[in-house]
Amino acid sequence: MTFSKLTSLLLCGGALAFASPVFADTELKVYISSQHQPDVWRKALDQYEAKTPGVKVAIETGGNTSEAQAQYLNTVMSAKDSSLDVLILDVIRPAQFAAAGWTSDFSGKDLSGYLPAYVEANTVDGKVVALPAFADAQFLYYRKDLLDKYGLQPPKTWDELKAAAKKITEGEGRPDLQGLSFQGKAIEGAVCTFLLPYWSQGKALVENGKLTFDHDAAVKALSLWKSFADEGVAKKNIAEVATDDTRKEFQAGNVVFAVNWSYAWAKSQGEDSAVSGKVGVARLPSVEGGEQSTCLGGWEWGVSAYSEHQDEAKKLVEYLSSQEVSKFMAINGALLPTYADLYKDAEIAKAAPWFADALQVVETAKPRPVTPRYNEVSEVIRTTVNAVLAGVVTPEDGATQIEARLKRILR
């Protein structure tokens, strides 16, 4: 072989070697709120990595409230940051993120297998903009052992709850035992706090984008919550209580009744829980003569429009939103399924018996006002609820303020 041929062969081989594909892993980053058991989601992601060679998934956690999560994601998305590929979003967010151009759509995705409320939440202008992660609704948690001790049934009305709470706390004689814990801090949970008794009176807040505010019903709703604090059923500083504060206090054995989301169930049954095996869950009470109402929750998976791995991210979201993972998270994380038939699954029923009664609650839960200006609506309601509970304004003035401010927003 001549030198020139050898040189050509080496150069050709070098070029071929240089041009050969480098089989590096695709690295995806998933944002999951810290309150939603990222350790259990990690196990689901490990299973995905095992069956998807060439893909590695990292988790970024943050935020214990919907507002904290939204604030962080707003900053990331506004900067067109490509560091996050997949986002978990509160059920109230997909439409907002899609309108801002922050998420990719799942054109052609069939959502017929999911619970209807989540099909609606994730479909904007005919486009599927996110896929369900897990269902949720607010429930009434109660100390089953204490109700049994005093011969009481789970309350159907708020007045019954107040009477039961007073009977138990007086009987127990513990200054640290609260009758009721709920969200009074100026967070998203306080919007639901306001809406529970408001809806219970048969009133709607927004219909077809138009304000349908009932002043008297609003006064009654705000007065109800203030009465719990004034009468010592709830703690005096209830205006400082956020969602996870309620969960921690109930889990520590310091609360008889608590208004919270489904995630609190798994925590209440953990090894470090003072109430494990002593907890019951029921529908939230109604006002006297009203209908029992609850607030729809849930979380959705979105793909960042700025992700550099669109196809891989969408495939991951389809996996995370699958019936397989919904069942896994129900059994291992007590997260409510987004598929109706899973509520009858024998393995899920064994792991979380209370799911048998949860489907009716989720299916009848009401969504918060549907409007592109929901952030402003939320801010008005939660800050006013907080001010009323803090004693800064009266329920009457609070209702007047909410109405006036919402009229300016929803013209």
C-alpha positions as CSV (number, residue, x, y, z in Angstrom):
1,M,0.0,0.0,0.0
2,T,1.4,3.4,-1.0
3,F,1.7,6.2,1.5
4,S,-0.9,8.3,-0.3
5,K,-3.5,5.4,-0.2
6,L,-2.7,4.8,3.5
7,T,-3.1,8.5,4.2
8,S,-6.4,8.6,2.3
9,L,-7.7,5.5,4.3
10,L,-6.7,7.0,7.6
11,L,-8.3,10.3,6.7
12,C,-11.4,8.6,5.5
13,G,-11.5,6.4,8.6
14,G,-11.0,9.4,10.8
15,A,-13.8,11.2,9.0
16,L,-16.0,8.3,9.5
17,A,-15.1,8.0,13.1
18,F,-15.7,11.7,13.6
19,A,-19.1,11.5,11.8
20,S,-20.3,8.5,13.8
21,P,-23.2,9.3,16.2
22,V,-22.5,9.8,19.8
23,F,-25.0,7.9,21.8
24,A,-25.4,10.3,24.7
25,D,-28.4,10.2,26.9
26,T,-31.2,12.8,26.4
27,E,-31.6,14.5,29.7
28,L,-35.0,15.8,30.6
29,K,-35.8,17.9,33.6
30,V,-39.3,17.7,35.2
31,Y,-40.6,20.3,37.6
32,I,-42.7,18.8,40.4
33,S,-44.1,20.7,43.4
34,S,-42.4,19.5,46.6
35,Q,-45.8,18.8,48.3
36,H,-46.8,16.2,45.7
37,Q,-44.5,13.4,46.7
38,P,-41.6,13.8,44.3
39,D,-40.0,10.7,45.9
40,V,-42.9,8.5,44.6
41,W,-42.8,10.2,41.2
42,R,-39.1,9.4,41.1
43,K,-39.9,5.7,41.3
44,A,-42.3,6.1,38.3
45,L,-39.5,7.9,36.4
46,D,-37.0,5.1,37.3
47,Q,-39.4,2.7,35.6
48,Y,-39.6,5.0,32.5
49,E,-35.8,5.2,32.3
50,A,-35.5,1.4,32.5
51,K,-37.9,0.9,29.5
52,T,-36.6,3.9,27.5
53,P,-32.9,3.5,26.8
54,G,-31.1,6.8,26.1
55,V,-33.4,9.0,28.2
56,K,-32.5,10.2,31.7
57,V,-34.9,12.3,33.8
58,A,-34.0,14.6,36.6
59,I,-36.5,16.2,39.0
60,E,-36.5,19.8,40.1
61,T,-38.8,20.5,43.1
62,G,-40.1,23.7,44.5
63,G,-43.0,25.6,46.1
64,N,-45.4,24.4,48.8
65,T,-48.3,26.5,47.4
66,S,-49.8,27.0,44.0
67,E,-48.8,30.7,44.1
68,A,-45.2,29.9,44.8
69,Q,-45.0,27.4,42.0
70,A,-46.7,29.7,39.5
71,Q,-44.4,32.6,40.5
72,Y,-41.3,30.5,39.8
73,L,-42.6,29.1,36.6
74,N,-43.8,32.5,35.4
75,T,-40.2,33.7,35.8
76,V,-38.7,30.7,34.0
77,M,-41.2,30.8,31.1
78,S,-41.0,34.6,30.7
79,A,-37.2,34.3,30.3
80,K,-37.8,31.6,27.6
81,D,-35.5,29.4,29.7
82,S,-35.0,25.9,28.2
83,S,-33.8,24.3,31.4
84,L,-37.2,22.8,32.2
85,D,-38.8,20.3,29.8
86,V,-41.9,19.2,31.7
87,L,-44.0,21.2,34.2
88,I,-46.6,20.1,36.7
89,L,-49.4,22.7,36.7
90,D,-52.3,23.5,39.0
91,V,-55.6,22.7,37.3
92,I,-56.3,26.5,37.0
93,R,-53.1,27.1,35.0
94,P,-53.1,25.2,31.7
95,A,-55.3,27.8,29.9
96,Q,-53.1,30.6,31.2
97,F,-49.8,29.0,30.2
98,A,-51.2,28.1,26.7
99,A,-52.5,31.7,26.2
100,A,-49.0,33.0,27.0
101,G,-47.4,30.6,24.5
102,W,-45.5,28.8,27.2
103,T,-46.6,25.2,26.6
104,S,-46.7,22.9,23.6
105,D,-49.9,21.4,22.4
106,F,-50.7,17.7,22.1
107,S,-52.5,17.8,18.8
108,G,-54.7,14.8,18.1
109,K,-54.4,13.3,21.6
110,D,-57.6,11.5,22.6
111,L,-58.7,12.5,26.1
112,S,-61.9,10.4,26.2
113,G,-60.6,8.0,28.9
114,Y,-60.0,10.8,31.5
115,L,-62.5,12.2,33.9
116,P,-64.5,14.9,32.1
117,A,-63.4,17.8,34.3
118,Y,-59.8,17.3,33.3
119,V,-60.6,17.0,29.6
120,E,-62.2,20.5,29.9
121,A,-59.3,21.9,31.9
122,N,-56.7,20.8,29.4
123,T,-58.5,21.7,26.2
124,V,-58.2,25.3,25.1
125,D,-59.7,26.5,21.8
126,G,-60.0,22.9,20.6
127,K,-56.3,22.2,21.4
128,V,-55.0,19.8,24.0
129,V,-52.5,21.9,25.9
130,A,-51.6,19.6,28.8
131,L,-52.4,16.1,30.1
132,P,-53.8,15.1,33.6
133,A,-51.3,14.2,36.3
134,F,-53.7,13.4,39.1
135,A,-57.2,14.3,40.2
136,D,-58.0,16.2,43.4
137,A,-60.8,17.8,45.4
138,Q,-61.1,19.2,48.9
139,F,-62.3,16.8,51.5
140,L,-63.3,17.0,55.2
141,Y,-60.7,15.1,57.2
142,Y,-61.8,14.2,60.7
143,R,-60.6,12.3,63.8
144,K,-62.7,9.2,63.5
145,D,-61.5,8.0,67.0
146,L,-62.8,11.2,68.6
147,L,-66.1,11.3,66.8
148,D,-66.6,7.6,67.9
149,K,-65.7,8.5,71.4
150,Y,-68.4,11.2,71.6
151,G,-71.0,9.3,69.6
152,L,-70.9,11.7,66.7
153,Q,-71.4,11.2,62.9
154,P,-69.4,13.2,60.3
155,P,-71.3,16.5,60.0
156,K,-73.4,17.3,57.0
157,T,-73.7,21.1,57.7
158,W,-71.2,23.6,59.0
159,D,-73.4,24.2,62.1
160,E,-73.2,20.5,62.9
161,L,-69.4,20.7,62.5
162,K,-69.2,23.7,64.9
163,A,-71.3,21.9,67.5
164,A,-69.3,18.7,67.2
165,A,-66.0,20.5,67.4
166,K,-67.0,22.4,70.5
167,K,-68.3,19.2,72.2
168,I,-65.0,17.3,71.5
169,T,-62.6,20.1,72.3
170,E,-64.4,20.9,75.6
171,G,-64.6,17.2,76.5
172,E,-60.9,16.6,75.8
173,G,-59.8,19.6,77.8
174,R,-56.7,20.2,75.7
175,P,-55.9,23.9,75.0
176,D,-53.9,22.9,72.0
177,L,-56.7,20.9,70.3
178,Q,-58.4,23.0,67.5
179,G,-61.9,22.2,66.4
180,L,-61.3,23.1,62.7
181,S,-58.4,24.1,60.5
182,F,-58.8,25.6,57.0
183,Q,-56.8,27.9,54.7
184,G,-57.1,31.5,55.7
185,K,-53.7,32.8,54.4
186,A,-53.9,34.8,51.2
187,I,-53.1,31.8,49.0
188,E,-55.1,29.9,46.3
189,G,-56.7,27.7,49.0
190,A,-58.4,30.8,50.4
191,V,-60.4,31.1,47.1
192,C,-61.9,27.7,47.8
193,T,-62.5,28.7,51.4
194,F,-64.7,31.5,50.2
195,L,-66.4,29.4,47.5
196,L,-67.4,26.4,49.6
197,P,-70.2,28.1,51.5
198,Y,-71.0,30.5,48.7
199,W,-71.6,27.6,46.2
200,S,-73.5,25.8,48.9
201,Q,-76.1,28.5,48.8
202,G,-76.7,27.6,45.1
203,K,-74.9,30.7,43.8
204,A,-72.4,31.0,40.9
205,L,-69.6,33.5,40.8
206,V,-68.9,33.6,37.1
207,E,-70.9,32.2,34.2
208,N,-69.8,32.4,30.6
209,G,-67.1,34.8,31.6
210,K,-69.6,37.2,33.2
211,L,-69.8,38.1,36.9
212,T,-72.9,36.7,38.7
213,F,-72.0,37.8,42.2
214,D,-74.5,37.5,45.0
215,H,-73.7,40.0,47.7
216,D,-75.8,38.4,50.5
217,A,-74.4,34.9,49.8
218,A,-70.9,36.4,49.9
219,V,-71.5,38.1,53.3
220,K,-72.9,34.8,54.7
221,A,-69.8,32.9,53.4
222,L,-67.3,35.3,54.9
223,S,-69.3,35.5,58.2
224,L,-69.3,31.8,58.5
225,W,-65.5,31.5,58.4
226,K,-65.0,34.5,60.7
227,S,-67.4,32.9,63.3
228,F,-65.2,29.8,63.5
229,A,-62.3,32.0,64.7
230,D,-64.4,34.3,66.8
231,E,-66.0,31.4,68.7
232,G,-62.7,29.6,69.3
233,V,-63.4,26.6,67.0
234,A,-60.5,27.6,64.7
235,K,-57.3,29.3,66.0
236,K,-57.3,33.0,66.3
237,N,-54.5,33.4,63.8
238,I,-56.3,31.3,61.1
239,A,-55.5,34.2,58.7
240,E,-51.9,32.9,58.8
241,V,-52.7,29.2,58.0
242,A,-51.7,27.8,54.6
243,T,-52.5,24.4,53.1
244,D,-49.6,22.5,54.5
245,D,-50.0,24.1,57.9
246,T,-53.4,22.5,58.1
247,R,-51.9,19.2,57.1
248,K,-49.2,19.3,59.7
249,E,-51.5,20.4,62.5
250,F,-53.9,17.6,61.7
251,Q,-51.2,15.1,61.3
252,A,-49.7,16.1,64.7
253,G,-53.1,15.3,66.4
254,N,-53.9,18.9,67.2
255,V,-57.1,19.2,65.0
256,V,-60.5,17.5,65.1
257,F,-61.7,18.6,61.6
258,A,-59.6,19.8,58.7
259,V,-60.3,21.0,55.2
260,N,-57.6,19.7,52.8
261,W,-56.8,18.1,49.6
262,S,-56.2,14.4,48.9
263,Y,-52.4,14.6,49.4
264,A,-52.9,14.9,53.1
265,W,-54.3,11.4,53.3
266,A,-51.0,9.6,52.7
267,K,-49.2,11.9,55.1
268,S,-51.8,11.3,57.8
269,Q,-51.1,7.5,57.5
270,G,-47.3,7.8,57.6
271,E,-45.0,6.4,60.3
272,D,-44.5,9.9,61.8
273,S,-48.2,10.6,62.0
274,A,-49.9,10.9,65.4
275,V,-53.2,10.1,63.8
276,S,-52.4,7.1,61.6
277,G,-55.4,4.7,61.6
278,K,-57.6,7.3,63.3
279,V,-58.6,9.4,60.2
280,G,-61.9,9.6,58.4
281,V,-62.7,11.4,55.2
282,A,-66.1,12.8,54.1
283,R,-67.7,15.3,51.8
284,L,-67.5,18.9,53.0
285,P,-70.5,20.2,54.8
286,S,-73.1,22.6,53.5
287,V,-74.7,25.7,54.9
288,E,-78.1,25.0,56.6
289,G,-80.6,24.2,53.9
290,G,-77.9,24.2,51.2
291,E,-76.1,21.7,49.1
292,Q,-72.8,20.1,49.9
293,S,-70.1,21.6,47.6
294,T,-66.4,21.1,47.2
295,C,-63.6,22.7,45.1
296,L,-62.1,20.9,42.2
297,G,-58.4,20.5,42.3
298,G,-55.9,18.5,40.3
299,W,-52.6,18.8,38.6
300,E,-51.6,18.6,34.9
301,W,-48.5,17.8,32.9
302,G,-47.4,20.4,30.4
303,V,-44.4,20.5,28.1
304,S,-42.4,23.7,28.0
305,A,-42.5,25.4,24.6
306,Y,-38.9,26.2,25.1
307,S,-37.7,22.6,25.7
308,E,-35.1,21.5,23.3
309,H,-36.4,18.0,23.5
310,Q,-40.0,18.3,22.4
311,D,-40.6,14.8,21.2
312,E,-39.0,13.1,24.1
313,A,-40.7,15.4,26.6
314,K,-44.1,14.7,25.1
315,K,-43.5,11.0,25.2
316,L,-42.6,11.3,28.8
317,V,-45.8,13.3,29.6
318,E,-47.9,10.7,27.8
319,Y,-46.3,8.0,30.1
320,L,-46.8,10.1,33.2
321,S,-50.4,10.7,32.3
322,S,-51.1,7.0,31.4
323,Q,-53.4,4.7,33.2
324,E,-50.4,2.6,34.3
325,V,-48.8,5.5,36.2
326,S,-52.2,6.8,37.5
327,K,-52.6,3.4,39.1
328,F,-49.1,3.3,40.4
329,M,-49.4,6.8,42.0
330,A,-52.8,5.9,43.5
331,I,-51.3,2.8,45.2
332,N,-48.0,4.2,46.3
333,G,-48.8,7.9,46.7
334,A,-52.6,7.9,47.4
335,L,-53.0,10.4,44.6
336,L,-56.5,10.3,43.1
337,P,-56.7,8.7,39.6
338,T,-57.7,10.7,36.5
339,Y,-59.5,7.6,35.1
340,A,-62.9,6.8,36.5
341,D,-62.5,3.0,36.1
342,L,-59.5,3.0,38.4
343,Y,-61.6,3.9,41.4
344,K,-63.0,0.3,41.2
345,D,-59.6,-1.3,40.8
346,A,-59.1,-4.0,43.5
347,E,-55.4,-3.2,44.1
348,I,-56.2,0.5,44.5
349,A,-59.1,-0.3,46.8
350,K,-56.9,-2.4,49.0
351,A,-54.2,0.3,49.2
352,A,-56.6,3.3,49.7
353,P,-60.0,2.1,50.8
354,W,-61.3,5.7,51.0
355,F,-61.0,6.1,47.2
356,A,-64.3,4.2,47.0
357,D,-66.1,7.3,48.2
358,A,-63.8,9.8,46.5
359,L,-65.0,9.4,42.9
360,Q,-68.4,11.0,43.7
361,V,-66.7,13.9,45.4
362,V,-64.3,14.5,42.4
363,E,-67.0,14.1,39.8
364,T,-69.3,16.6,41.6
365,A,-66.6,19.1,42.6
366,K,-66.9,22.6,41.1
367,P,-64.2,24.3,39.1
368,R,-63.0,27.7,40.2
369,P,-64.1,30.6,37.8
370,V,-63.1,30.0,34.3
371,T,-61.7,33.2,32.8
372,P,-58.4,34.3,31.2
373,R,-58.1,36.8,34.0
374,Y,-58.3,34.2,36.7
375,N,-55.1,35.4,38.4
376,E,-56.7,38.7,39.1
377,V,-60.0,37.1,40.3
378,S,-58.0,34.9,42.6
379,E,-56.0,37.7,44.0
380,V,-59.1,39.7,44.9
381,I,-60.8,36.9,46.7
382,R,-57.9,35.4,48.6
383,T,-56.6,38.8,49.9
384,T,-60.1,39.8,51.0
385,V,-60.8,36.5,52.7
386,N,-57.5,36.9,54.5
387,A,-58.4,40.5,55.5
388,V,-61.7,39.4,56.9
389,L,-60.2,36.6,59.0
390,A,-57.5,38.9,60.2
391,G,-60.2,41.3,61.4
392,V,-59.0,44.1,59.1
393,V,-62.4,44.4,57.4
394,T,-65.9,43.1,58.2
395,P,-67.6,40.4,56.2
396,E,-70.0,43.0,54.8
397,D,-67.2,45.3,53.7
398,G,-65.3,42.3,52.4
399,A,-68.2,41.3,50.2
400,T,-68.6,44.8,48.9
401,Q,-64.9,45.0,48.1
402,I,-64.9,41.7,46.2
403,E,-67.9,42.7,44.1
404,A,-66.5,46.2,43.2
405,R,-63.1,44.8,42.3
406,L,-64.5,41.9,40.3
407,K,-66.8,44.2,38.3
408,R,-63.7,46.1,37.1
409,I,-62.0,42.9,36.1
410,L,-64.9,41.0,34.5
411,R,-66.6,43.8,32.6
